[in-house]
């Protein structure tokens, strides 16, 4: 039997196993760890689906940042109290949903739509040579613009819901700090590379921002920077800079045929500018999601 | 069965699993996990379905990339709201 087929089968089974363990297991700590394992298995699945951009984002954001958020939340939220009386109603429901979805999926005709060809045809005018970046920043730039707006709204919601009297700072960990002093500059270098590489190969603003955010999470965990109480004016300006730059580039183009159509002769430069701004702002935004939620007593297991 | 179809079908299973768990489990943190598993299932169906003919399709890939970032933002907001809820419960006691 083909090795790839075995690998795909094992990976698919592993995904369902990790998800089931994360959702239905008794122990909450184990559940969060299994969820992180699930994120890493998803990363492998994206590689198998020849989607390296998603794999990078899943590893850094789906498994990394979400995992850090969930581990931090374990200390802050209390354990389950309610029972599982409705179990036998849920099982047939889930099985039916899965069966209907699978049947519909198998009934659909196997042919690729017109979009891959349309993207390759328009790629020379997009200013970049990597199709995913072309879609994200040029052909469907408004998706990305609105996504950043959603992120801003989410951060505002987090800051509004969690009010610290003063910024939380974790205990200083000297050995880990020495490691962080080596790792963080390398992470910033990697972020710069990912930003630049996005024009012609997998990478781009989101992945670069995720690495920057991971660096900030690392610094917070070893006690070198504190969490966010109320973000300072400078921090707020840095967060707003990327979206504002994006809007400033989008505004003069508003009169053209469609929304956010970049002029082909300047598209490469404009995309680089937008991505540089977004990397900075998204890095702060994603880091802020963690830093605003950072708890001073992460070992408290909720027995209050 | 092609590999992409296998992943799309896995996506269906994950979506149903997440949906079932959302109804079954009442613990807020577990519901956030279930919501994320549902999202991952939808992403797998989306990309797997678009690429069944064997051609890599950048449009769903870009949209899933957007989706992952929005999912982490939604997760953080949900965790913040959970913490606020529990704090208010403690205050009320």
Interface residues (C-beta under 8 A of the other chain):
Chain A: X4 X5 X8 X9 X12 X15 X16 X19 X20 X22 X23 X24 X28 X31 X32 X35 X38 X42 X45 X46 X48 X49 X50 X51 X53 X54 X57 X58 X61 X62 X65 X66 X69 X70 X73 X74 X76 X77 X78 X79 X80 X81 X82 X84 X86 X87 X90 X91 X93 X94 X95 X97 X98 X101 X102 X105 X106 X108 X110 X111 X112 X113 X115 X116 X119 X131 X132 X134 X135 X136 X139 X140 X143 X144 X147 X150 X151 X154 X155 X157 X158 X161 X162 X206 X282 X286 X289 X290 X292 X293 X304
Chain B: X3 X4 X5 X6 X7 X8 X9 X10 X12 X13 X14 X15 X16 X17 X18 X19 X20 X21 X23 X24 X25 X26 X27 X28 X29 X30 X32 X33 X34 X36 X37 X40 X43 X44 X45 X47 X48 X49 X50 X51 X52 X53 X54 X55 X56 X57 X58 X59 X61 X62 X63 X64 X65 X66 X68 X69 X70 X71 X72 X73 X74 X75 X76 X77 X79 X80 X81 X82 X83 X84 X86 X90
